[in-house]
Amino acid sequence: MNGLAAACLALLLQDPEVALPEFGADVRYAFGRPMSGAWQTFVVDLHNRTRRDLDAKIRISDDYSESAATRRETLSPGARKRVFLYLPSGPNAWSRRAVFRITEGSGRTLAAGVPKSVETGNWGNNAFMVGVLGRAGTWEALRLPAALSGVDVRQGFLTTETLPDRWIGLAGLDLLFLYDVPLDELTPDQSRALSEYVRRGGTLVVCPGASATALAHPALAAMAPVQAAPPEQVTALPGLNAAFGAFRGDDPFLLHGVRNGEATAWGREILRFDSGFGRVMLLRFDVGRTPFDAWPGLPRLWTALIGAAPRAHAADLDPTLPGASSADRIEIFRRLSRLINPYPSFLLILALAAAFVFAVGPVNYALLRRARMTMLLVVTIPAISAAFLGVIFGVAWIIKGTSTSTHSVRILSTREGLDCARETLIFSLFSPSARPYDISFAP
């Protein structure tokens, strides 16, 4: 009994800020480093090595902008789980400090620290954000440029394990490369995130690798309905060679056959498939094999593709949209601010003042005179004033103090022939409230 009592006492006296050693947590940036954009994506691997169920609450916060993302997960003994969290961020996300804290229901800290990053970076707001999705260790074969016309090209590397499961995790990318990706390993949520990224205006460059089976995969068909044809052996690509130089040698290589798709400026060697507001650029050759592994023109090809892609940070700032200019947004903000806790109307204030004067004056005096207690005016007048003030504050608290009003302005825009529309949120204004709010993401 003494041992049990000592164990219970130690459990009660344990420091809630000390991490639980039996709980494993690996929190890292999905792209390996912070990337600029409206959202920052984090991959969280959890491992419950205890012998009891854990109700874990994950919270990742950004001290600079005071934003936070939270999520709850229940872990059985010995369970492992990988989840994604999306933190509202901004163009200067690389310069902000993100911290995480994982707690259980009792408030005890399970794990805490700073998300892992291979590089913090130090680049400007105008840097190109390029993502590369492929097998680990194969990204170097692409030989992507480090700069484009004096502007940095920041690269974030993804695998099928770290690819975000929501499109907002990809929204900050100007371009996303798919290089020899094992599409069968993608979850339905990840496949949906890719297709939504394209439909909402993203640019996807698909390099299928040596096997043509990826061209018929359902995940790719959701974005680009490719009609595969038998491959052929070629020794040159006239469109690419004319633009970026000849290959070194004349060894034959495989060119995937595709029956449909729109030809680009380099002919049908690179095909374009439009999907919603975005586009898929399909390369019919394997850039990781001969003759492309030694082709000097490959970096220039990437420069042309990256430079032609619409910038992600400007996609929602179309100057033709109402409310896109600074003056328009300031005027919209002023109009919305009038809807947040507006002043009472003059007639209402006049009516309340008349009711108070009538109650504290003629009615009060008439009742006390009938009761022959007019000396009590010195008591009833303050009492009526206090009661009237209490009623006003009570009604105001019931109407305004127990609710939060939200007013927002959203613009839907589309083009002729599209089956979707882009929604642009101009402003969301919340009425004042003493209660805090957490943003949580369901599984």
Secondary structure, 3 states (H helix, E strand, C coil): CHHHHHHHHHHHHCCCCCCCCCEEEEEEECCCCCCCCCEEEEEEEEEECCCCCEEEEEEEEECCCCEEEEEEEEECCCCEEEEEEEEECCCCHHHCCEEEEEECCCCCEEEEECCECCCCCCCCCCCEEEEEEECCCCHHHHCCCCEECCEEEEEEEECCCCCCCCHHHCCCCCEEEEECCCHHHCCHHHHHHHHHHHHCCCEEEEECCCCCHHHHCHHHHCCCCCCEEEEEEECCCHHHHHHHCCCCCCCCEEEEEECCCEEECCEEEEEEEEECCEEEEEECCCCCCCCHHHCCCHHHHHHHHHHHCCCHHHCCCCCCCCCCCHHHHHHHHHHHHCCCCCCCCHHHHHHHHHHHHHHHHHHHHHHHHHCCCHHHHHHHHHHHHHHHHHHHHHHHHHHHHCCCCEEEEEEEECCCCCCCCEEEEEEEEECCCCCCCCCECCC
